[in-house]
Amino acid sequence: MVEATKGLGIDLRIGLHIGQCDVRGSNLGGLAVHIAARVGVLSAPGEVLASGTVKDLVVGSGVEFSDRGEHELKGVPGPWKLFAVEG
């Protein structure tokens, strides 16, 4: 998605997290959605950032990550390790 939108002059910022979501009518909510949004805010234009939870779950898949350090996520307890998805 990031590469496809660059040609249109759009630099996406994407945050990835996995967890339980709440269905609220036709929308999704809950802490996992909140965390993904907070991770996305910290990504640079054209970058995909993932939580450590995502990185741990895809180990062995061939997806590569670069460490982006620990961050505080507004409204979320504790520090969170974030990783840039490479390639």
N, CA, C and O of each residue as an XYZ file, in Angstrom:
348
protein
N       0.824     -1.191      0.000
C       0.000      0.000      0.000
C       0.863      1.248      0.000
O       0.567      2.223     -0.690
N       1.939      1.208      0.784
C       2.815      2.378      0.871
C       3.401      2.699     -0.502
O       3.396      3.853     -0.931
N       3.907      1.673     -1.190
C       4.507      1.880     -2.507
C       3.470      2.320     -3.539
O       3.751      3.187     -4.367
N       2.288      1.738     -3.499
C       1.238      2.057     -4.471
C       0.772      3.495     -4.347
O       0.447      4.127     -5.353
N       0.733      4.021     -3.138
C       0.232      5.390     -2.953
C       1.307      6.449     -3.177
O       0.984      7.614     -3.409
N       2.576      6.062     -3.109
C       3.655      7.034     -3.367
C       3.529      7.640     -4.756
O       3.757      8.836     -4.938
N       3.165      6.815     -5.740
C       2.993      7.303     -7.108
C       1.883      8.329     -7.240
O       1.846      9.091     -8.206
N       0.986      8.350     -6.281
C      -0.101      9.330     -6.263
C       0.239     10.557     -5.439
O      -0.583     11.460     -5.287
N       1.464     10.588     -4.903
C       1.873     11.709     -4.060
C       1.343     11.608     -2.642
O       1.261     12.612     -1.935
N       0.984     10.405     -2.222
C       0.443     10.189     -0.874
C       1.432      9.339     -0.084
O       1.777      8.231     -0.496
N       1.884      9.860      1.048
C       2.768      9.105      1.931
C       1.967      8.630      3.130
O       1.626      9.414      4.015
N       1.674      7.345      3.149
C       0.915      6.773      4.255
C       1.788      6.634      5.497
O       3.005      6.474      5.402
N       1.158      6.695      6.647
C       1.771      6.369      7.938
C       0.930      5.234      8.491
O      -0.271      5.396      8.712
N       1.556      4.081      8.717
C       0.783      2.907      9.122
C       1.305      2.369     10.446
O       2.513      2.232     10.643
N       0.378      2.065     11.350
C       0.694      1.440     12.620
C       0.024      0.080     12.701
O      -1.169     -0.050     12.426
N       0.800     -0.942     13.081
C       0.265     -2.300     13.188
C       0.329     -2.793     14.626
O       1.343     -2.640     15.306
N      -0.746     -3.373     15.065
C      -0.819     -4.040     16.363
C      -1.866     -5.134     16.229
O      -2.716     -5.077     15.340
N      -1.812     -6.112     17.091
C      -2.804     -7.176     17.074
C      -3.324     -7.384     18.490
O      -2.569     -7.360     19.462
N      -4.612     -7.585     18.576
C      -5.227     -7.810     19.873
C      -6.737     -7.895     19.718
O      -7.271     -7.818     18.612
N      -7.405     -8.054     20.836
C      -8.866     -8.175     20.828
C      -9.514     -6.838     20.489
O      -9.150     -5.800     21.042
N     -10.471     -6.877     19.584
C     -11.219     -5.687     19.179
C     -12.684     -5.850     19.582
O     -13.203     -6.963     19.668
N     -13.319     -4.738     19.821
C     -14.748     -4.720     20.128
C     -15.520     -4.259     18.905
O     -15.167     -3.251     18.293
N     -16.565     -4.981     18.543
C     -17.428     -4.567     17.438
C     -18.449     -3.587     18.001
O     -19.185     -3.904     18.935
N     -18.481     -2.399     17.422
C     -19.388     -1.338     17.863
C     -20.201     -0.881     16.659
O     -19.849      0.078     15.973
N     -21.297     -1.596     16.422
C     -22.085     -1.327     15.218
C     -21.282     -1.755     14.007
O     -20.911     -2.922     13.884
N     -21.009     -0.809     13.102
C     -20.211     -1.117     11.915
C     -18.746     -0.709     12.099
O     -17.982     -0.690     11.134
N     -18.357     -0.387     13.317
C     -16.987      0.041     13.613
C     -16.299     -0.932     14.563
O     -16.941     -1.735     15.239
N     -14.970     -0.834     14.590
C     -14.172     -1.587     15.557
C     -13.608     -0.612     16.579
O     -13.299      0.535     16.254
N     -13.478     -1.077     17.813
C     -12.912     -0.250     18.861
C     -12.158     -1.116     19.839
O     -11.944     -2.306     19.609
N     -11.758     -0.503     20.932
C     -11.047     -1.216     21.970
C      -9.588     -0.827     22.036
O      -9.095     -0.062     21.208
N      -8.905     -1.362     23.030
C      -7.517     -0.996     23.278
C      -6.591     -1.348     22.108
O      -5.678     -0.579     21.806
N      -6.800     -2.473     21.452
C      -5.936     -2.861     20.326
C      -6.020     -1.849     19.188
O      -5.006     -1.527     18.568
N      -7.207     -1.351     18.912
C      -7.385     -0.334     17.866
C      -6.694      0.956     18.286
O      -6.043      1.613     17.473
N      -6.838      1.315     19.556
C      -6.206      2.519     20.097
C      -4.680      2.423     19.977
O      -4.024      3.384     19.574
N      -4.123      1.264     20.327
C      -2.674      1.072     20.245
C      -2.194      1.194     18.800
O      -1.195      1.864     18.541
N      -2.884      0.565     17.865
C      -2.495      0.659     16.443
C      -2.510      2.105     15.970
O      -1.621      2.526     15.230
N      -3.511      2.863     16.390
C      -3.594      4.279     16.004
C      -2.422      5.064     16.579
O      -1.835      5.899     15.890
N      -2.083      4.805     17.823
C      -0.957      5.504     18.466
C       0.369      5.140     17.809
O       1.237      5.999     17.656
N       0.535      3.887     17.421
C       1.748      3.465     16.716
C       1.820      4.169     15.360
O       2.889      4.628     14.957
N       0.696      4.256     14.660
C       0.657      4.939     13.366
C       1.044      6.395     13.447
O       1.705      6.913     12.546
N       0.644      7.066     14.512
C       0.986      8.483     14.705
C       2.498      8.662     14.802
O       3.029      9.685     14.369
N       3.188      7.684     15.363
C       4.642      7.774     15.529
C       5.426      7.405     14.271
O       6.632      7.646     14.210
N       4.772      6.830     13.277
C       5.480      6.440     12.055
C       5.786      7.668     11.205
O       5.059      8.660     11.232
N       6.865      7.579     10.461
C       7.242      8.642      9.531
C       6.440      8.470      8.239
O       5.906      7.390      7.986
N       6.350      9.519      7.420
C       5.666      9.362      6.133
C       6.279      8.218      5.326
O       7.496      8.150      5.156
N       5.429      7.329      4.835
C       5.882      6.188      4.058
C       6.407      5.022      4.878
O       6.956      4.069      4.325
N       6.242      5.090      6.189
C       6.774      4.053      7.073
C       5.651      3.214      7.682
O       4.563      3.714      7.967
N       5.941      1.932      7.874
C       5.037      1.029      8.580
C       5.720      0.652      9.881
O       6.784      0.032      9.870
N       5.112      1.023     11.011
C       5.626      0.653     12.325
C       4.749     -0.441     12.913
O       3.531     -0.441     12.731
N       5.372     -1.363     13.613
C       4.648     -2.459     14.244
C       5.018     -2.527     15.718
O       6.133     -2.191     16.117
N       4.064     -2.967     16.506
C       4.342     -3.212     17.919
C       5.176     -4.479     18.053
O       5.248     -5.288     17.127
N       5.800     -4.641     19.206
C       6.548     -5.857     19.484
C       5.676     -7.099     19.432
O       6.158     -8.190     19.128
N       4.399     -6.937     19.728
C       3.461     -8.062     19.667
C       3.390     -8.613     18.251
O       3.430     -9.827     18.051
N       3.285     -7.729     17.271
C       3.235     -8.155     15.865
C       4.548     -8.825     15.481
O       4.546     -9.891     14.865
N       5.660     -8.207     15.838
C       6.972     -8.771     15.506
C       7.107    -10.189     16.058
O       7.566    -11.091     15.357
N       6.709    -10.383     17.308
C       6.810    -11.708     17.925
C       5.930    -12.739     17.223
O       6.323    -13.898     17.090
N       4.759    -12.335     16.779
C       3.828    -13.278     16.159
C       4.220    -13.699     14.747
O       3.777    -14.749     14.280
N       5.037    -12.911     14.057
C       5.399    -13.265     12.684
C       6.822    -13.810     12.568
O       7.347    -13.948     11.463
N       7.448    -14.121     13.710
C       8.803    -14.671     13.677
C       8.841    -15.902     12.768
O       7.960    -16.760     12.829
N       9.867    -15.972     11.930
C      10.007    -17.085     11.000
C       9.300    -16.878      9.676
O       9.399    -17.729      8.792
N       8.589    -15.774      9.513
C       7.823    -15.529      8.289
C       8.656    -14.897      7.176
O       8.228    -14.853      6.023
N       9.835    -14.413      7.522
C      10.661    -13.718      6.537
C      10.481    -12.215      6.550
O      11.221    -11.504      5.871
N       9.520    -11.714      7.302
C       9.347    -10.265      7.441
C      10.486     -9.746      8.308
O      10.776    -10.304      9.366
N      11.126     -8.679      7.853
C      12.251     -8.109      8.590
C      11.846     -6.810      9.261
O      11.010     -6.064      8.750
N      12.452     -6.548     10.422
C      12.134     -5.382     11.226
C      13.407     -4.658     11.642
O      14.467     -5.266     11.788
N      13.279     -3.335     11.833
C      14.348     -2.527     12.417
C      13.829     -1.949     13.723
O      12.717     -1.424     13.786
N      14.637     -2.051     14.754
C      14.261     -1.563     16.082
C      14.122     -0.041     16.070
O      15.022      0.667     15.621
N      13.005      0.447     16.559
C      12.774      1.889     16.677
C      12.679      2.332     18.134
O      12.275      3.458     18.423
N      13.058      1.428     19.055
C      13.147      1.789     20.464
C      11.831      1.709     21.212
O      10.804      1.295     20.673
N      11.892      2.123     22.485
C      10.713      2.124     23.345
C      10.029      3.477     23.293
O      10.677      4.521     23.211
N       8.712      3.437     23.344
C       7.912      4.659     23.275
C       6.760      4.581     24.263
O       6.250      3.503     24.567
N       6.365      5.736     24.751
C       5.135      5.852     25.525
C       4.020      6.121     24.526
O       4.165      6.970     23.647
N       2.921      5.413     24.655
C       1.762      5.613     23.786
C       0.674      6.281     24.610
O       0.255      5.745     25.636
N       0.218      7.430     24.177
C      -0.782      8.195     24.919
C      -2.015      7.330     25.219
O      -2.618      6.745     24.320
N      -2.366      7.270     26.498
C      -3.539      6.518     26.904
C      -3.318      5.020     27.057
O      -4.267      4.274     27.297
N      -2.057      4.570     26.919
C      -1.738      3.144     27.012
C      -0.664      2.971     28.087
O       0.354      3.662     28.051
N      -0.874      2.064     29.041
C       0.109      1.920     30.113
C       1.432      1.308     29.660
O       1.468      0.440     28.787
N       2.505      1.774     30.265
C       3.831      1.196     30.068
C       4.516      1.596     28.775
O       3.890      2.153     27.874
N       5.814      1.305     28.691
C       6.566      1.553     27.451
C       6.289      0.447     26.432
O       6.002     -0.693     26.798
N       6.378      0.799     25.158
C       6.119     -0.146     24.068
C       7.301     -0.149     23.107
O       7.736      0.906     22.646
N       7.827     -1.361     22.801
C       8.869     -1.498     21.793
C       8.228     -1.434     20.411
O       7.257     -2.138     20.135
N       8.774     -0.592     19.554
C       8.255     -0.456     18.196
C       9.329     -0.820     17.189
O      10.524     -0.655     17.433
N       8.866     -1.324     16.040
C       9.766     -1.788     14.995
C       9.253     -1.329     13.633
O       8.053     -1.379     13.364
N      10.176     -0.880     12.774
C       9.818     -0.535     11.395
C       9.821     -1.817     10.571
O      10.748     -2.622     10.662
N       8.791     -1.994      9.779
C       8.719     -3.127      8.860
C       9.585     -2.779      7.648
O       9.393     -1.737      7.022
N      10.523     -3.640      7.328
C      11.452     -3.395      6.211
C      11.023     -4.204      4.991
O      10.540     -5.332      5.096
N      11.221     -3.577      3.822
C      10.959     -4.275      2.559
C       9.540     -4.515      2.386
O       9.131     -5.093      1.379
